[in-house]
Amino acid sequence: MKRILIIGIGAGNPDYVTIQTVNALNGVDVFFVMDKGLAKEKLIALRKDICRRFIKGNDYRFAEATSPERVRDVANYRASVEDLNDDKQVVFERLISEEMSDGECRAFLTWGDPALYDSTYPDH
């Protein structure tokens, strides 16, 4: 069986990470990371810092993929966001297919509460 977690890591300050998050982090084998380019590289560094700070041991790794970009300067902003989310789902599906084995746990680390405002969930 494959297990995928979507873990909310707070508002960006590692001091805001909850005990529930720490417990979830410690059960993950591979973290999926979406690279959004140089302008956002600090976000990946912060995710890795959170893992270094809160995970006991080094029995985890990161699987990185390039994040699709939203088409800008279009008349229909909402449609461009929907297209972006569809493109992200294709990348997520590839990561899950190529980077997961039975019995392993994979996770996406998202800012804030992913149940409220994150595009990691399909049709969100």
Residue, then its C-alpha position, 0 to 999 in steps of 0.5 A: m500500500k502507498r501512503i501520501l500525506i499532505i502536511g501543513i507546515g504553518a505560516g513559514n516560521p519553523d517555530y509555528v510547526t505543531i507537534q502534530t506536524v512533527n509527528a507526521l514528518n517523522g513518519v515520511d520516507v520521501f518529501f515531494v518538493m515543487d521547484k518554482g525557480l530562483a525567486k522561490e528557492k528560499l521556500i525549498a530551503l525553509r522546507k528542508d530546514i524544517c525537516r532537519r530541525f524536527i525529524k529524528g535521524n536521516d532516513y528521508r529524502f527529497a524528490e524534486a520536480t519543476s513546478p509548472e508556471r501560471v500563464r500571466d497577463v490573460a483575460n481569465y485569471r480564474a481559468s489560468v489558475e485552474d490550468l495551473n492546478d491541472d498542470k500541477q496534478v500531472v506532475f504530482e501523478r508522475l512523482i507518485s508513480e515514479e518515486m513511490s514504492d509499496g510500504e513507503c510514505r510520501a508527503f507534500l509540505t504545504w504552507g498553512d492549513p492545506a485543507l483550507y487553501d492549498s492547490t495540492y488537493p485535486d479539485h480544490 
